[in-house]
């Protein structure tokens, strides 16, 4: 699925688009490294991922007329992003994954129910078409553009509906990535709790990791990225159940859907590296030099991959897509995103008080 202005000819190589996003990620790294040495930048929230995203947004209008970049951008938004997620698995043992998963499960269920229910209710009140409402609902409740791409074929959605929904969740996620870390710093006192809320309330995986990394770097915290990643992967896995049910609801009375929901195999890759971390720690200990070097190298490669994916995502945003179907669906998406945040935040605070 792609929402850029034109498709390249078949067989167009990935190198031009890939070179752009890798270059933007490298430029983001250099900017952060330089700013970190300046006294005037002391205390500023500096994140390679966030800088790469902002650079991509700045170049998005220029990228609109370059269809030759599309294969490289799709590679960064897809396989490279998934590889970056998989590499985070080396940061966590299976025990830690299990503990975080138990903590995250109530928030994930609440976020999915709120995202689906509130979006579909508001869409009905505003008179939004059922197909577009369904795309906005899965994008808000589960995993942004990935869920929209998975649901669109089964819904027989039109290109303008797909691109509108993608633009809505991308912009909502962008605002959340920039605003939520500072907001949650004032509302919650635990880095892990903040990671749980970020993972439950921000749409796309790359945006979740960017927000969590921004928080850890800005407030010298630890544990936010791990909690956010586990929570987001739980949400991603839910699309195996939620999307077929939503397709049945959206197409009832119109015959059954033939759409297939792709299995998010990268989640198993994440768990495999988490198992490797568990076995490595048990075999060599956490202080073994070569083992620590491997863990640190995987973390750096993961960060660079996320920066490239965020740049590609930003380069693909087209504000013109939001003008084609009016303002009402966009308002529905914005209110639903806020509702998911409030529910996740409220439930997290209740869990903290209960413990």
PELIN-V406242 format. One line per field, one symbol per residue. phi: phi as a letter, one per 20 degrees, with the letter a starting at -180 (. if undefined). psi: psi as a letter, one per 20 degrees, with the letter a starting at -180 (. if undefined). burial: + if it has 9 or more other C-alpha atoms within 8 Angstrom, else -. A space follows every 50 residues. Layout:
# PELIN-V406242
phi: ???
psi: ???
burial: ???
This chain:
# PELIN-V406242
phi: .bdffbeffgnffeffffffffffffffffffffffeegfefnffdbgff ffffffffegfffgecffeggffffffdgffffffgffgfecffffffff fffegffffffffffffffffffffemegfffffffffffedblffffff egffelffgfffffffffffffffffffefgfffgedcdcgffffffffe defegfffffffffffffdldboffffffffffffgffffdffgffffff dfndnfedfdeffffffffgffffffffffffednfdfffffffffffff fffffffffffffffefcffffefdneffffgffffffffffffffffff ffffe
psi: pqkrhqqrqpjpqihghhhghgghgggggggggghhiphhjpiqoppggg ghghggghighhhhjmhiighhhhggieggghhhgghhhiiprhghgggh gghhghhgggggggggggghghhghikpqhghggghghhghelchghghh hgghilqqghgghggggghggghggghhhgghghhihqjphghghggghi iqfqghhghggghggghhjlrpigggggggghhggghiihggghghgggh jpijrqqjqppqpmhhhhgghghhgggghghhgiqijpghghggghghgg hgggghggghggghhipohhhiihjrighhggggggghggghgggghghg hghh.
burial: --++---------+-++++-++-++++++-++---+----+----+++++ +++++++-+++-++-+++++++++++++-+++++++++++++++--+--+ +--++-++-+++++++++++-+++-+-+-+++++++++++++++++++++ +++++-+--+++++++++++-+++-+++-++--++--+--++++++++++ ++++++++++++++++++--+-++++++++++++++++++--++-+++-+ +-----+---+----++-++++++++++-++--+------++--+--++- ++++++++++++++++++--++--+---++-+++-++-+++-+++-+++- -----
